[in-house]
Amino acid sequence: MNPLARSKPSKHFNLRCTDFMTLAERELSAYFTAISQLFGSEQAELSAEDWLQELIDVDNLPASPREWRLITAKTSSRIASRLNASSQSTEFTNA
């Protein structure tokens, strides 16, 4: 069973499912667009997959824009690691 189906939002918010979907779509769309512009479509696709995996891994559904941005921040560290590893492997092959 999908862990998100069992999650409850924080006590401070009373959001409907459509509200969650809207917040998620906005955050992922903004993140995807930024990564695509900065690093290209391939990295944007990988980062979107990372973002969705991070969402699956959370204990509770994010209930505020701040909580959605925490998912984006965690995912951003993955792209940084991926790009850093790619940069280092290029340095070794060009040396």
N, CA and C atoms as an extended XYZ file, in Angstrom:
285
Properties=species:S:1:pos:R:3:atomname:S:1:resname:S:1:resid:I:1 pbc="F F F"
N         0.840       -1.187        0.000 N   MET     1
C         0.000        0.000        0.000 CA  MET     1
C         0.876        1.238        0.000 C   MET     1
N         0.494        2.224       -0.745 N   ASN     2
C         1.233        3.480       -0.817 CA  ASN     2
C         1.199        4.173        0.534 C   ASN     2
N         2.378        4.545        1.089 N   PRO     3
C         2.393        5.195        2.403 CA  PRO     3
C         1.667        6.529        2.409 C   PRO     3
N         1.555        7.184        1.261 N   LEU     4
C         0.868        8.472        1.220 CA  LEU     4
C        -0.623        8.317        1.469 C   LEU     4
N        -1.165        7.163        1.132 N   ALA     5
C        -2.592        6.945        1.328 CA  ALA     5
C        -2.947        6.903        2.807 C   ALA     5
N        -2.003        6.575        3.662 N   ARG     6
C        -2.255        6.486        5.093 CA  ARG     6
C        -1.857        7.750        5.840 C   ARG     6
N        -1.208        8.674        5.181 N   SER     7
C        -0.702        9.868        5.834 CA  SER     7
C        -1.814       10.831        6.189 C   SER     7
N        -1.582       11.549        7.267 N   LYS     8
C        -2.511       12.592        7.675 CA  LYS     8
C        -1.772       13.918        7.649 C   LYS     8
N        -2.452       14.985        7.232 N   PRO     9
C        -1.799       16.294        7.227 CA  PRO     9
C        -1.561       16.788        8.634 C   PRO     9
N        -0.721       17.788        8.751 N   SER    10
C        -0.450       18.379       10.042 CA  SER    10
C        -1.736       18.932       10.641 C   SER    10
N        -1.804       19.026       11.966 N   LYS    11
C        -3.007       19.452       12.676 CA  LYS    11
C        -3.374       20.904       12.392 C   LYS    11
N        -2.435       21.698       11.921 N   HIS    12
C        -2.656       23.120       11.738 CA  HIS    12
C        -3.300       23.475       10.404 C   HIS    12
N        -3.480       22.512        9.534 N   PHE    13
C        -4.023       22.789        8.222 CA  PHE    13
C        -5.183       21.858        7.937 C   PHE    13
N        -6.148       22.359        7.198 N   ASN    14
C        -7.293       21.568        6.793 CA  ASN    14
C        -7.397       21.656        5.273 C   ASN    14
N        -6.592       20.884        4.602 N   LEU    15
C        -6.533       20.932        3.145 CA  LEU    15
C        -7.268       19.746        2.539 C   LEU    15
N        -7.897       19.996        1.408 N   ARG    16
C        -8.528       18.927        0.645 CA  ARG    16
C        -7.481       18.300       -0.268 C   ARG    16
N        -7.833       17.185       -0.830 N   CYS    17
C        -6.915       16.479       -1.735 CA  CYS    17
C        -6.507       17.378       -2.899 C   CYS    17
N        -7.446       18.140       -3.434 N   THR    18
C        -7.112       19.007       -4.562 CA  THR    18
C        -6.113       20.074       -4.156 C   THR    18
N        -6.184       20.529       -2.900 N   ASP    19
C        -5.211       21.506       -2.417 CA  ASP    19
C        -3.814       20.893       -2.370 C   ASP    19
N        -3.721       19.648       -1.913 N   PHE    20
C        -2.432       18.965       -1.887 CA  PHE    20
C        -1.879       18.823       -3.299 C   PHE    20
N        -2.742       18.451       -4.211 N   MET    21
C        -2.312       18.270       -5.595 CA  MET    21
C        -1.810       19.589       -6.181 C   MET    21
N        -2.514       20.662       -5.906 N   THR    22
C        -2.109       21.971       -6.432 CA  THR    22
C        -0.756       22.380       -5.879 C   THR    22
N        -0.561       22.219       -4.569 N   LEU    23
C         0.728       22.567       -3.957 CA  LEU    23
C         1.847       21.708       -4.544 C   LEU    23
N         1.602       20.423       -4.682 N   ALA    24
C         2.619       19.515       -5.230 CA  ALA    24
C         2.955       19.870       -6.675 C   ALA    24
N         1.933       20.104       -7.480 N   GLU    25
C         2.161       20.433       -8.887 CA  GLU    25
C         2.954       21.731       -9.034 C   GLU    25
N         2.616       22.724       -8.250 N   ARG    26
C         3.332       24.001       -8.338 CA  ARG    26
C         4.796       23.846       -7.948 C   ARG    26
N         5.034       23.142       -6.857 N   GLU    27
C         6.412       22.993       -6.384 CA  GLU    27
C         7.247       22.174       -7.360 C   GLU    27
N         6.711       21.043       -7.803 N   LEU    28
C         7.467       20.199       -8.732 CA  LEU    28
C         7.672       20.909      -10.074 C   LEU    28
N         6.673       21.607      -10.540 N   SER    29
C         6.797       22.327      -11.801 CA  SER    29
C         7.873       23.414      -11.728 C   SER    29
N         7.872       24.173      -10.653 N   ALA    30
C         8.882       25.225      -10.489 CA  ALA    30
C        10.274       24.616      -10.398 C   ALA    30
N        10.399       23.527       -9.662 N   TYR    31
C        11.690       22.855       -9.514 CA  TYR    31
C        12.164       22.306      -10.857 C   TYR    31
N        11.273       21.629      -11.571 N   PHE    32
C        11.624       21.050      -12.867 CA  PHE    32
C        12.073       22.136      -13.840 C   PHE    32
N        11.345       23.230      -13.892 N   THR    33
C        11.690       24.321      -14.793 CA  THR    33
C        13.055       24.913      -14.461 C   THR    33
N        13.308       25.126      -13.181 N   ALA    34
C        14.596       25.697      -12.768 CA  ALA    34
C        15.752       24.769      -13.124 C   ALA    34
N        15.616       23.487      -12.831 N   ILE    35
C        16.689       22.533      -13.125 CA  ILE    35
C        16.889       22.422      -14.638 C   ILE    35
N        15.805       22.414      -15.373 N   SER    36
C        15.898       22.336      -16.828 CA  SER    36
C        16.648       23.536      -17.401 C   SER    36
N        16.344       24.716      -16.906 N   GLN    37
C        17.016       25.921      -17.397 CA  GLN    37
C        18.487       25.955      -16.992 C   GLN    37
N        18.780       25.477      -15.800 N   LEU    38
C        20.160       25.532      -15.311 CA  LEU    38
C        21.041       24.397      -15.827 C   LEU    38
N        20.476       23.185      -15.910 N   PHE    39
C        21.306       22.013      -16.175 CA  PHE    39
C        20.834       21.144      -17.337 C   PHE    39
N        19.717       21.481      -17.947 N   GLY    40
C        19.230       20.715      -19.089 CA  GLY    40
C        18.119       19.741      -18.744 C   GLY    40
N        17.479       19.240      -19.794 N   SER    41
C        16.296       18.395      -19.613 CA  SER    41
C        16.607       17.034      -18.991 C   SER    41
N        17.778       16.486      -19.292 N   GLU    42
C        18.127       15.180      -18.711 CA  GLU    42
C        18.229       15.274      -17.194 C   GLU    42
N        18.917       16.288      -16.697 N   GLN    43
C        19.034       16.470      -15.250 CA  GLN    43
C        17.677       16.817      -14.633 C   GLN    43
N        16.844       17.552      -15.364 N   ALA    44
C        15.515       17.895      -14.857 CA  ALA    44
C        14.668       16.636      -14.674 C   ALA    44
N        14.745       15.724      -15.622 N   GLU    45
C        13.987       14.477      -15.513 CA  GLU    45
C        14.476       13.635      -14.332 C   GLU    45
N        15.789       13.530      -14.186 N   LEU    46
C        16.335       12.783      -13.049 CA  LEU    46
C        15.935       13.437      -11.725 C   LEU    46
N        15.965       14.747      -11.697 N   SER    47
C        15.613       15.468      -10.476 CA  SER    47
C        14.131       15.337      -10.151 C   SER    47
N        13.285       15.306      -11.162 N   ALA    48
C        11.848       15.102      -10.930 CA  ALA    48
C        11.607       13.718      -10.327 C   ALA    48
N        12.325       12.724      -10.820 N   GLU    49
C        12.212       11.378      -10.245 CA  GLU    49
C        12.676       11.377       -8.790 C   GLU    49
N        13.779       12.080       -8.502 N   ASP    50
C        14.261       12.200       -7.123 CA  ASP    50
C        13.214       12.873       -6.241 C   ASP    50
N        12.586       13.926       -6.762 N   TRP    51
C        11.583       14.681       -6.018 CA  TRP    51
C        10.389       13.796       -5.671 C   TRP    51
N         9.928       13.035       -6.657 N   LEU    52
C         8.796       12.132       -6.414 CA  LEU    52
C         9.159       11.043       -5.415 C   LEU    52
N        10.383       10.539       -5.486 N   GLN    53
C        10.824        9.528       -4.521 CA  GLN    53
C        10.873       10.120       -3.116 C   GLN    53
N        11.347       11.336       -3.007 N   GLU    54
C        11.393       12.013       -1.704 CA  GLU    54
C         9.977       12.173       -1.148 C   GLU    54
N         9.017       12.497       -1.998 N   LEU    55
C         7.627       12.628       -1.568 CA  LEU    55
C         7.096       11.295       -1.051 C   LEU    55
N         7.439       10.223       -1.734 N   ILE    56
C         7.012        8.894       -1.296 CA  ILE    56
C         7.604        8.554        0.069 C   ILE    56
N         8.830        9.013        0.312 N   ASP    57
C         9.541        8.664        1.542 CA  ASP    57
C         9.129        9.461        2.782 C   ASP    57
N         8.380       10.570        2.606 N   VAL    58
C         8.008       11.369        3.770 CA  VAL    58
C         6.956       10.645        4.593 C   VAL    58
N         6.966       10.912        5.903 N   ASP    59
C         6.008       10.273        6.808 CA  ASP    59
C         4.607       10.857        6.681 C   ASP    59
N         4.515       12.159        6.519 N   ASN    60
C         3.221       12.832        6.405 CA  ASN    60
C         3.218       13.712        5.172 C   ASN    60
N         2.059       13.848        4.570 N   LEU    61
C         1.963       14.737        3.416 CA  LEU    61
C         2.266       16.164        3.836 C   LEU    61
N         3.074       16.857        3.072 N   PRO    62
C         3.316       18.274        3.370 CA  PRO    62
C         2.005       19.049        3.305 C   PRO    62
N         1.838       19.980        4.231 N   ALA    63
C         0.575       20.717        4.300 CA  ALA    63
C         0.758       22.212        4.097 C   ALA    63
N         1.963       22.635        3.787 N   SER    64
C         2.203       24.061        3.566 CA  SER    64
C         3.273       24.207        2.485 C   SER    64
N         3.325       25.373        1.851 N   PRO    65
C         4.386       25.588        0.865 CA  PRO    65
C         5.778       25.383        1.452 C   PRO    65
N         5.976       25.760        2.694 N   ARG    66
C         7.284       25.567        3.345 CA  ARG    66
C         7.654       24.085        3.410 C   ARG    66
N         6.707       23.249        3.758 N   GLU    67
C         6.971       21.810        3.841 CA  GLU    67
C         7.255       21.213        2.462 C   GLU    67
N         6.563       21.714        1.417 N   TRP    68
C         6.852       21.249        0.063 CA  TRP    68
C         8.260       21.661       -0.336 C   TRP    68
N         8.676       22.858        0.063 N   ARG    69
C        10.023       23.326       -0.299 CA  ARG    69
C        11.107       22.519        0.405 C   ARG    69
N        10.792       21.952        1.560 N   LEU    70
C        11.767       21.078        2.219 CA  LEU    70
C        12.056       19.849        1.357 C   LEU    70
N        11.037       19.337        0.691 N   ILE    71
C        11.245       18.214       -0.233 CA  ILE    71
C        12.161       18.656       -1.365 C   ILE    71
N        11.915       19.832       -1.903 N   THR    72
C        12.744       20.365       -2.977 CA  THR    72
C        14.176       20.566       -2.509 C   THR    72
N        14.352       21.084       -1.307 N   ALA    73
C        15.703       21.300       -0.774 CA  ALA    73
C        16.452       19.976       -0.631 C   ALA    73
N        15.782       18.964       -0.116 N   LYS    74
C        16.429       17.653        0.029 CA  LYS    74
C        16.811       17.093       -1.340 C   LYS    74
N        15.927       17.268       -2.299 N   THR    75
C        16.191       16.768       -3.644 CA  THR    75
C        17.324       17.534       -4.314 C   THR    75
N        17.429       18.809       -4.012 N   SER    76
C        18.498       19.628       -4.591 CA  SER    76
C        19.874       19.100       -4.207 C   SER    76
N        19.990       18.552       -3.036 N   SER    77
C        21.280       17.998       -2.634 CA  SER    77
C        21.652       16.788       -3.488 C   SER    77
N        20.655       16.073       -3.971 N   ARG    78
C        20.935       14.925       -4.840 CA  ARG    78
C        21.509       15.365       -6.183 C   ARG    78
N        20.929       16.417       -6.762 N   ILE    79
C        21.459       16.881       -8.050 CA  ILE    79
C        22.861       17.441       -7.859 C   ILE    79
N        23.094       18.114       -6.735 N   ALA    80
C        24.435       18.634       -6.463 CA  ALA    80
C        25.445       17.486       -6.393 C   ALA    80
N        25.081       16.421       -5.722 N   SER    81
C        25.974       15.254       -5.629 CA  SER    81
C        26.190       14.615       -6.997 C   SER    81
N        25.113       14.508       -7.766 N   ARG    82
C        25.202       13.896       -9.095 CA  ARG    82
C        26.100       14.722      -10.015 C   ARG    82
N        25.924       16.035       -9.996 N   LEU    83
C        26.747       16.898      -10.841 CA  LEU    83
C        28.196       16.928      -10.375 C   LEU    83
N        28.411       16.893       -9.078 N   ASN    84
C        29.757       16.865       -8.535 CA  ASN    84
C        30.468       15.577       -8.939 C   ASN    84
N        29.771       14.453       -8.848 N   ALA    85
C        30.358       13.171       -9.242 CA  ALA    85
C        30.665       13.161      -10.734 C   ALA    85
N        29.772       13.719      -11.523 N   SER    86
C        29.985       13.788      -12.969 CA  SER    86
C        31.195       14.661      -13.296 C   SER    86
N        31.320       15.765      -12.599 N   SER    87
C        32.443       16.679      -12.808 CA  SER    87
C        33.762       16.009      -12.446 C   SER    87
N        33.781       15.267      -11.356 N   GLN    88
C        35.007       14.596      -10.932 CA  GLN    88
C        35.397       13.495      -11.899 C   GLN    88
N        34.420       12.751      -12.424 N   SER    89
C        34.771       11.685      -13.371 CA  SER    89
C        35.307       12.278      -14.669 C   SER    89
N        34.818       13.448      -15.068 N   THR    90
C        35.332       14.120      -16.255 CA  THR    90
C        36.765       14.574      -16.033 C   THR    90
N        37.054       15.070      -14.841 N   GLU    91
C        38.423       15.514      -14.531 CA  GLU    91
C        39.398       14.359      -14.609 C   GLU    91
N        38.983       13.181      -14.111 N   PHE    92
C        39.873       12.028      -14.122 CA  PHE    92
C        40.111       11.521      -15.539 C   PHE    92
N        39.097       11.552      -16.381 N   THR    93
C        39.274       11.035      -17.739 CA  THR    93
C        40.037       12.010      -18.618 C   THR    93
N        40.004       13.306      -18.287 N   ASN    94
C        40.747       14.312      -19.054 CA  ASN    94
C        42.176       14.500      -18.534 C   ASN    94
N        42.501       13.932      -17.398 N   ALA    95
C        43.831       14.141      -16.803 CA  ALA    95
C        44.901       13.318      -17.479 C   ALA    95
